[in-house]
Amino acid sequence: MNRTTRCILAAAFPILLCAASPAQQAKIVVGILPTYDTSGQSYGGPVSQMLTGMLYQSFASNPRFQPVFLNPGGLYDPSTTSWVAEYAQTLNTPIDVVLATTFIEPETPKHGDLILHLRSAELDPKTGDAIQTTTGNAPLKDRSAMLDYGFTYIPTGYFNSGAIYQPSRNFPKQPLGRASLELARQSAEAVAQSASKLTASGVPPPSKAASCKMSLKINYVEKHAISKSYNCIINEKDESLGIKEGILEVDEPAAPVLMQIKLNDAPYKLPKQELYLFDPTLDCSRSSNRLEINIGPAGEASYKWK
């Protein structure tokens, strides 16, 4: 993997290593689905990817919540939620509420600021039914969206489109990034306001004092095969060169392990996600820490420690 490719993957979620709260009370577990883009804007795809990470950070910084990344696969569409209950049963972590967000078409008045919108739906993980739906708003000057973002076309073939757009500088510090942070904050605040109706199932993470070895394997369930070609960033460090015959072994602290994975050898026609995000908790008190990620026929992903 070349340097440009490594930078792209590392830059996709530059704020994820926000430290989890050390509070020991039970937390409300929020399952975060990838932000879906229906904005119709050239910046919609990159902003949607960044919003997913910003939502995670917003919940991780609140001691009442434990965010968990969900990976529903490449066919995911938030307009249909009947699959949520079945998918939630495959997860390693009990989920108290599922958050589905959509970066929708902005308002473009003749005069004044562009208005960005993020629609957020809180879903019952047992039924998929909507508990609450809200829409956040953030003003942005149109020129800031198109020019200050500083799109750079990189013909790497890294994603399915054959290219990716990368911010010219630290995204959260740009006007578009600041507006996105505000949308994420509003979405998390809406969930916090309805938190009294939710049951807290989360457990405190283990102490970060210890570290230990863990291994990673990715299974293509339907094909009874494993991935032998993938890119993997763990806690902001590119570990891809350490993958041997599909197995990656690393030493990490006992804590949630933030992982970004790009599959390069998915079976033909498998509707994979462009980027998979995981945050499994490494517990060094276990005798073995073998993490297996299972990719289903719709590109959906879950994991288990073995």
N, C-alpha and C positions, 0 to 999 in steps of 0.2 A: 504494500500500500504506500503510495507516494505521499510526500509531505502535504500537498494541497488537499488530498483526500482526508488525511488525518485531521487537518485544521477544520475542514468542513464539519466532520462528525463531532469534534470536540466543541465547536462553536454552536452546535445546534441547541444546546441547553446550557448556557454559561452560568446559570445561577442555581443549579440543582444542589450544590453541596452546602446549602444552608443547613446549619446544625439543627438536628432535631431537639425538641425541648426535653430537658432532663426530668420534667415533672413525672411522678410515679402514679398518678391517678389513671383510671381507665379512660381511654380516649374514644372519640367517635371516629370510626374508620370511614373515610371518604374514598370511594373508588373513582379515579379520574380517567374518563375516556379521552382519547385524542380529540382536540378541538377540530371541529369539522368546518370546512371553508365553503361558504356559498356567497362570498362577497362579490365575486365577479371582478376583483381587482388583481392587477399583476403582482401585488405584494401579499395577496391573501394567503398563499401557501406557506411562505416563510413565517409570516406573522402567526398563523395558526399553530405551527410547530412550536414557536416560542411561547405562545399563550399556554400550551399544555404544561411546560416547565414552570411558567410564572404562577399558574394555579397551584401546582405542587408546592412551590416555595411559600405561597400565601398561607396554605394550610399547615405546612411544617413549622412555620414561625408562630403558630397559635397553639398553646399548650392543651387546648381542648380537643385537638384533632390529630389523627394519624392518616396522612394521605397514602394512597396506594395506586400505582399506575395500573391501568387496565389495557389490555391489548386485544381488541375484538376482531382484528383481521382486516384485510384490504377491502372487504365488501361492506364495512361498517357505514351505516347511515342513521343518524339520530332520529329521523322521522319515523322509524320503526323500532319499537322497544320490546316486542314480545319475546325476544331472545334473551333478554337480560337475566331473567330468573334462572334459566338453564345454564347460562354462562357463569353466573355467580357461584353455582354449585361446584364448578370445576376449579375454583380458586383455592389457593393455599391459605388465604386469610379471610375470615368472616368479614363481610362488608355491611356497614350500617346504612349507607346511602350511596347511590351512584350519581355522579355529576356528569351530565352530557351538555357540552357547550358547542355553540355554532357561531362562527364569525360571519355575520350576515352583511348584506349590502349596506354600505354607508349612505348617509344623507349627504347630498351634494347641492346645497343651496346656491343660488346665483351669487349671493354675497355672504361674506363671513366664513366661518370655519367649516371644514368637513366634520361630520359627526360619525365616529365609529360606533358600532353596536356589537355586543356579544350577548346572545341569547343563552340562558342557563336553565337547564331543567334538572331538578332533583328527582331521582327515580327510586322507587321502592325496589330493593334488590330481590325481594321475594316474589314480586309480581311483574315488575317492569312498569308499573303505573306511575304517572307523574304525581309527585307530592306538591311541587311548587314550580312555577316557571316565572323567571324574571328576565328583564333585558337591561343590560348596563350600557351607558353612553359615555363617550369621551371625545372632546373636541380636538380637532387637528387641522392645521392649515394644509390645504391640498398640496402645495408645493413641498411641504415637509415630507409628506407621504411618498412622493415620487422622487424627489431630488436628494434630500438629506439621507434617505435610506442608502443611497449609493449602490444600487444593484451591480454586481459583478457576475458576468456570465462565465461559468467555468465548465468547459466541455470534458468532464471526467467520465461520463457514463456511470456515475455513482448511483443515481437513483433511476427509476424506470424511465423517466423522461430523457435521460441521457445528459442531464445537466442539473445544476443547482444554483440558486442565487444566494449570495452571502452578503451580510451587512458589511459596509465599509469600515465601521468602527463599532465599539461596544454597543450592542443593540439597546439595552435598557437605558442608556444615556442619550439616545436619539429621541427626537420628538415622537416618532412613531413608536419607539420602545416605551417611552414614558406613558403614552396613551394606552398601550397594551397593558402595562403594569396597573394602570387605573382600572381597566376593564376586569383584570384578574382580581384586584382588590374588591371591587363591587360584587363580583360573583361569590367570592369567599365570604364576604360580609352577609350576603343574603342567606347562605347556608347557616352561618353562625346565628342569625336571628331566629331561625327555625329549629335550632339545635335542641331546644327543650322537648321537642316531639320525638327525638331520636334516642335510641338505646346505644350506650357506649360499650363496644365489644373489644376495643383495642387493649393490648397489654404493653407495659413498658418495655423498651428495647433493652437488651443486655448491656452491661457496663462496657464502655469503650476501652477499658484499661487493658483488656487482653486482645491478642491477635492470633490468628491461626491460618492454616492452609485450607483452601477450598478448591474444588474443581467444578468445571462447567462443561455440560454436554447439551447439545440441542438436537431434539428428535423430530423428525417428520413422521408423525404418527401413522398416517394412512399408508405411507410408502414403506414403513418399517425400516427406515434409514436414518442416519444421523447427518447433520451438516458438517462438512469438512472445510468449508470456505465461508467465513463470516468475519466481519470487523467488530471489535468489542472494546468499548471504553468503560473502565471501571473506576469510579471515584475520580473522574477527570484525567485518568491515565490510560493511554492507548496500550492495550495488552495484546493486540492482534498478532504480533510476531511470536508470541508464546504459544499459539495454538498448534498442537501436534496431533495429527490424525483426528481432528475434530474436538480434542480435549484440551481445555485450558486450565492450568493450575496456577494459583496466585495466593499470596499471603495478604490478608486484609484484617482490619480491626473488627472486633465483635460489635456490630452495629448494622443498621440498614446499609446495604451495598448498592449504590446507585449505578445502574448498568444501562448502556446504550448499545444496541446490537443492530447491525445491518447484515441481512442474509444475502449471500452472493451465489448460492447454489440451490435455491428453492426449486422444487419440482415444477415442470412445465405446467402452466395455467394455474398454479397455486396463487390465490389472491393475497399475497403477503402485504404487510404494511411496509411503508418506506423505511420506517425506523421503529424499532421495538424498545420500550422503556420498562425497566424492572427495578424494584427496590427490595429484594429479599433480605431478611434479617439474619446475619451470620451469628450463630450461637456457639462459642468456642467450648462450651461445656459438653457438647455432643462428641461422641467418639469419632464420628465421620461427618464431613460436610461436603457431600456430593450433590451439586445442584443440577437438576435436569429440567430443561425448558422444553415443553411439548407444543409443537405447532400443529394445529388441527387442519382439517380439509378446507375450512374457510379462511385460513391464515390466522385464526385466533390462537392466542398463546396463554399458557398457564405454566406454573413451575411447581416443583416439589423438591424438598431436601431428602436425600437418601443416605 
